[in-house]
Amino acid sequence: MKRLTVIAVAIAAVMFCAIPAMAVDVDFSGSYYVRGFYADNTDLNDNSGASDAFMDMRLRLQTVFQVNDTLKLTTRFDAMDGKEWGTADDGENANKDNIDFDRAYLTANFDMFDLDVGRMSIGTYGTTFLDSGSDGDRIKLVKNMDPYTLMFIYQKSTEADAVSGSGAADEDKDVYLASVKYKDEGVDTGILIGYTSDKTDSSFDRTYCSFNPYVRTSIGPVNLVGELGWITGDYIDSPATQEDYSAVAYHLNASGDVGPAEVSLGYAFSSGDVNTTDNDHENYPLVTDWQPLLILTGRTAAASSKHVFDLGGVGNFNSENMTGTDTYGYKIYYGTVVFSPMENVTLNGIIGVANADEVATGWDDDAGTEYDIGVTVKLMDNLTYKATLGYLDAGDFWKQGTPATTVDNTYMLFHQLTVTF
């Protein structure tokens, strides 16, 4: 027994001495924010509407374990994501009190390509428009050939075989993606092509392709940004109902300096589809991350607080808050001004005019005009405060096809304190 103890101590001593050589480099980064919303008259009817106010928070921490020069492991978790102030640590916020690891993937740098495997960021490409950043399971190959970058992705969106007792086999949703990007001085452009095989319903399959080109460039003093999304293929609601999937969304923006301010003009379109009797499926899925207008396109991660964007129960033009607006699509014209009166203060303003792309019989497509003003203040290194006040001159779209309905205007105040590290 004594001999075994001596051997064990010797082995432990050897391992202890080897630890410095085995240790990996660890890099931490993240953020913590506290934010507040105040919304007036969210149902757009002053006779019955009421104000709504709440505050919530989120802690995010990303850790990168650099195993060696060519291998690393990245993880990320959120804690108290959407946890509202003043709520108990149970009930509706139970899932917001715990640490939620949402990413873990390895990155291996081979001579011919870089390989990422695991749960990582999905739903983002090109510009912010059409982005709905979330997390998903992927195998990704990336080949850099400056100024070109090639990317190939396999994504498992749904795996029915893993559901205990489901009795389902191969009722999965798989996505295959390929991208080529070109980035050189003054030009950043690329295209993402996708193929989706959706067999999550045992009685039928959906198969469709997506095309997502984008460009950032400059012509003299004018900066140009554009992005297009097009989905085509078969969209099947039931074994007896097969529709042609043909949906389009695009965004164009031109910006430049006018004196001490930067100004921009933009237009965004997302196709809608309210006709359920034809063989076309034309509404483009609304996105989450593109939210230039506080009220009409804003979002909040707190599930119990989505009603701040209800806008008469219809929802706004953001996928997280939509109720019926995903079928109507939108046309949004907007102009922005950004000005920094001092080094640590930035002022901004935006005016946006919104219409639905398609509306049901008897509805008006005028969603209204929104006016937002905001300020961002760098209080100290890594500590930022920003606030936005938005006012919506609501259009008759929110009457929902009933001319006698009274539609009143609404306003909202949003502010957020963020520390990054």
Secondary structure, DSSP 8 states (H G I E B T S, - for coil): -HHHHHHHHHHHHHHHHHHHHH--EEEEEEEEEEEEEEEE-TTS-TTT---EEEEEEEEEEEEEEEEETTEEEEEEEEEEEEEETT--SSGGGGGGSSEEEEEEEEEEE-SS-EEEEEEEEES--SSSTT---EEEEEEEEEEEETTEEEEEEEEEEE-GGGSTT---SS--EEEEEEEEEEEETTEEEEEEEEEEEE--STT--EEEEEEEEEEEEEETTEEEEEEEEEEEEEEEEETTEEEEEEEEEEEEEEEEEETTEEEEEEEEEE------SSSEE------SS---STTTS---S-GGGGGGG-TTTT--SSTTT-SSHHHH-EEEEEEEEEEEEETTEEEEEEEEEEE-SS--TT---EEEEEEEEEEEEEEETTEEEEEEEEEEEE-GGGGTT-TT-----EEEEEEEEEEE-
